[in-house]
Amino acid sequence: MSAITLTGVDLHYPDGTVGLSGIDLDVRDGEFVALVGPSGSGKTTLLRTVAGFLAPTAGLVCLGDEVVADGAHTVPPEKRKLGMVFQQHAIWPHRSVGRNVAYPLEVGKVSRARRAERVAEVLELVGLPGLAKRDPATLSGGQRQRVALARALVAQPRALLLDEALSALDEPLRDRLRLELRTLTRTQNLTVVHVTHDRAEALALADRVVVLDSGQIQQVGTPEELVQRPRSAFVAKFLSDANLLHGTVSDNGFSSADGTVHVGRDRLADTSSGVGTLAVLPTDIAVTTVENVGTTQGIVMSSLFGRDASDVVVSCDGAQFRCAVRGTRPVVGDRVGLTIRRALFYPDPTQVAAPTLGAAALASTSR
Ligand SMILES: Nc1ncnc2c1ncn2[C@@H]1O[C@H](COP(=O)(O)OP(=O)(O)OP(=O)(O)O)[C@@H](O)[C@H]1O
């Protein structure tokens, strides 16, 4: 069964700003879903709508089979049985760790003995065994965030909502907590909705990632689907830093609008044609230091070391290509050859195909 379902959800703020528009989303029981998107795309609005801090102007929000908001009525946050963790650990300084964690149980009038038992259980779960009596002021940032997580989990919520919960932590602690969080949510079969600015974090943690823009869902999919088959040039650019080129696909392949780049038909991932946008992922460009005849040549403009692949920007006839280079890293000023191994084409539905440009006049990027 779906743990969280949003159907046709719109949310307009009182000043008329559209926070969410036509959101349809199903989060399955035990699933870890990450929400990503540019600043202002609606991630927090969506999370707060699920939590009950915001009421949709239209549409339905269901938790399990309970309708918690239907545009007219909304169940308040404290009655939704959800756990929340925010970026800034909201730990009360005047309460011990144990009493911080026990708070939801106190509100729920759970007996003192059962509270103590359950607090000990969740502190163990989040890696803070035996710390119930500690003053929160004596804890590190990472430990405080674990306390916040323990408090969110203590009353056995139907789902866990994380709003940039790891963002305030420094690496490598953040990395470690990320792994622990994934293990914990998996072993406990928790349903999680996680808002993050960090694309790598979303792709690493989530079963499915939701990409938002302008209050609308652009794509929902597994990390593999989103990276290998982004549904739009926007998703390819946002998640994978794709290079975008405007132009036309004809029988000969793609030709950029300015005539400087040609990509053979055999390199295009699908058979669409017409006017539109070509997206080339940095990992789909081969950079060679030897200038092979037939490859497009360019100059390295920047070259940043990366553990798996270096992030290299090459300028070719005025177009800049971001490339992921494995192995020897070229240096700024190097003349290199570029070959596009694969490209995705997104026809613009509002445009009719322009006449085919003379391919002979174009630089060849793929032969
Ligand atoms: N209280 C409010 N009143 C009016 N507009 C708002 C309010 N809160 C958010 N918005 C607007 O709603 C849209 C979505 O905002 P939201 O905070 O959900 O985006 P976000 O993706 O979480 O952004 P960020 O990554 O910067 O946190 C934005 O245009 C924002 O300016």
Ligand as a Chemical Component Dictionary entry (heavy atoms), coordinates in Angstrom:
data_LIG
# 
_chem_comp.id                   LIG 
_chem_comp.type                 NON-POLYMER 
_chem_comp.pdbx_formal_charge   0 
_chem_comp.three_letter_code    LIG 
# 
loop_
_chem_comp_atom.comp_id 
_chem_comp_atom.atom_id 
_chem_comp_atom.alt_atom_id 
_chem_comp_atom.type_symbol 
_chem_comp_atom.charge 
_chem_comp_atom.model_Cartn_x 
_chem_comp_atom.model_Cartn_y 
_chem_comp_atom.model_Cartn_z 
_chem_comp_atom.pdbx_ordinal 
LIG N1  N1  N 0 5.145  31.955 2.789  1  
LIG C1  C1  C 0 5.250  32.146 1.477  2  
LIG N2  N2  N 0 4.556  33.092 0.840  3  
LIG C2  C2  C 0 4.646  33.274 -0.495 4  
LIG N3  N3  N 0 5.425  32.519 -1.295 5  
LIG C3  C3  C 0 6.155  31.556 -0.719 6  
LIG C4  C4  C 0 6.127  31.315 0.691  7  
LIG N4  N4  N 0 6.954  30.287 0.971  8  
LIG C5  C5  C 0 7.485  29.900 -0.212 9  
LIG N5  N5  N 0 7.022  30.655 -1.218 10 
LIG C6  C6  C 0 7.331  30.547 -2.657 11 
LIG O1  O1  O 0 6.907  29.258 -3.102 12 
LIG C7  C7  C 0 7.823  28.748 -4.053 13 
LIG C8  C8  C 0 8.360  27.398 -3.567 14 
LIG O2  O2  O 0 9.139  27.653 -2.395 15 
LIG P1  P1  P 0 9.829  26.486 -1.556 16 
LIG O3  O3  O 0 10.383 27.092 -0.314 17 
LIG O4  O4  O 0 8.897  25.347 -1.414 18 
LIG O5  O5  O 0 10.994 26.071 -2.553 19 
LIG P2  P2  P 0 12.274 25.148 -2.260 20 
LIG O6  O6  O 0 12.427 24.283 -3.462 21 
LIG O7  O7  O 0 12.126 24.453 -0.953 22 
LIG O8  O8  O 0 13.402 26.236 -2.220 23 
LIG P3  P3  P 0 14.815 26.224 -1.428 24 
LIG O9  O9  O 0 15.618 25.157 -2.090 25 
LIG O10 O10 O 0 15.360 27.584 -1.697 26 
LIG O11 O11 O 0 14.528 25.952 0.014  27 
LIG C9  C9  C 0 8.891  29.807 -4.233 28 
LIG O12 O12 O 0 8.532  30.622 -5.318 29 
LIG C10 C10 C 0 8.808  30.607 -2.940 30 
LIG O13 O13 O 0 9.239  31.936 -3.123 31 
# 
loop_
_chem_comp_bond.comp_id 
_chem_comp_bond.atom_id_1 
_chem_comp_bond.atom_id_2 
_chem_comp_bond.value_order 
_chem_comp_bond.pdbx_ordinal 
LIG N1  C1  SING 1  
LIG C1  N2  SING 2  
LIG C1  C4  DOUB 3  
LIG N2  C2  DOUB 4  
LIG C2  N3  SING 5  
LIG N3  C3  DOUB 6  
LIG C3  C4  SING 7  
LIG C3  N5  SING 8  
LIG C4  N4  SING 9  
LIG N4  C5  DOUB 10 
LIG C5  N5  SING 11 
LIG N5  C6  SING 12 
LIG C6  O1  SING 13 
LIG C6  C10 SING 14 
LIG O1  C7  SING 15 
LIG C7  C8  SING 16 
LIG C7  C9  SING 17 
LIG C8  O2  SING 18 
LIG O2  P1  SING 19 
LIG P1  O3  DOUB 20 
LIG P1  O4  SING 21 
LIG P1  O5  SING 22 
LIG O5  P2  SING 23 
LIG P2  O6  DOUB 24 
LIG P2  O7  SING 25 
LIG P2  O8  SING 26 
LIG O8  P3  SING 27 
LIG P3  O9  DOUB 28 
LIG P3  O10 SING 29 
LIG P3  O11 SING 30 
LIG C9  O12 SING 31 
LIG C9  C10 SING 32 
LIG C10 O13 SING 33 
# 
